[in-house]
Amino acid sequence: MLGHSHATSGALAWSGAAALLPVTVLSYPALQDATGHIGTVELVLGVFLTAGAALLPDADHPKSSIAHVLGPVSYFLCVLISKLSGGHRRGTHSLLFVAVATYATWAGAHWIGRPFTLALVFFLLALAVRALHLCPPGDSFRTYGTVIVLAVSGTFVMDHYIADKPAWLPFCVGLGSLTHILGDCLTDRGCRLFWPLDTRVRFPIIERTGNKFETWVLSPLFVLGTMAVLWYCITQQP
Ligand SMILES: [Zn+2]
């Protein structure tokens, strides 16, 4: 699947989950910090952050768009993650990764607090900017300069609204990663969902449809779906 399909499907998954699930589920594993319900602000912040998180599993691929999101820094990080996770579509495309990413987010926010939360917000926004093509294409300084400027601006905005340890943030990261690997399962190569076991899970329906279908049909549908659910949540719920 393409980056923008992953990002937009992550956004839809978050808005759908926020509309349907009780707050105790959305804030797992931070149950003790959970208060009240998901507010409108959290709902909107979560859309952008989950869109970014839906790119995380491709950190195992030095040629992916996530590898170039912050220039050489992210490139070398991706080379390292690729080595550690055994190559593309292995360790980071598994249910184990979803669990580790979720708990790592919870642990970072819980033990480090605000600096961790804001650093993660910056990084997820950078991924979203890149995947949604809000920056020039390629991997030049101009590209990641734009990504950095937009992500820093977004982080300043979110800094106003976000809590030190947002109880819903681990859920965003876990859900984004899960949406990504389920999306990849719809392609020909599938994913090793139960890594380190070698079994591939695949329901190849995307490959036949091709990039045009993703760009002109699938992604716009995900965006429209997200906006419809947001509209419903904001206007129809108390
Ligand atoms: Zn992938």
Boltz pocket constraint, residues with backbone or C-beta under 6 A from the ligand:
constraints:
  - pocket:
      binder: B
      contacts: [[A, 57], [A, 58], [A, 93], [A, 180], [A, 184]]
      max_distance: 6.0
